[in-house]
Amino acid sequence: MDEFINTSKNTIPKEVTVWYKNISLWTNVVTVSVLILTTYCGVTVPAALQAGIMAIVNILLQSNTMVSTQAKATRHNKEVRSRVIR
């Protein structure tokens, strides 16, 4: 059986995140906005519509995250494989 030896002493760089790319933040902004509309403006938003809006917002925000995460994982795996001695 081949043994793989990782000769890299490099650590995985820590990803720097910015507040406006936080999925939870935007989900909560939509939730609070609907709550304010419902409470203070007298607008009635059915629960099914609220759930639909939240699902769409979540899918849009998650799709960007999933694509960038997959690209980073692929790039990292290629770098690690290039440093492995068989």
Buried (B, 14 or more C-beta within 10 A) or exposed (E): EEEEEEEEEEEEEEEEEEEEEEBEEBBEEBBEEBEEEEEEEEEEEEEEEBEEBBEEBBEEBEEEEEEEEEEEEEEEEEEBEEEEEE
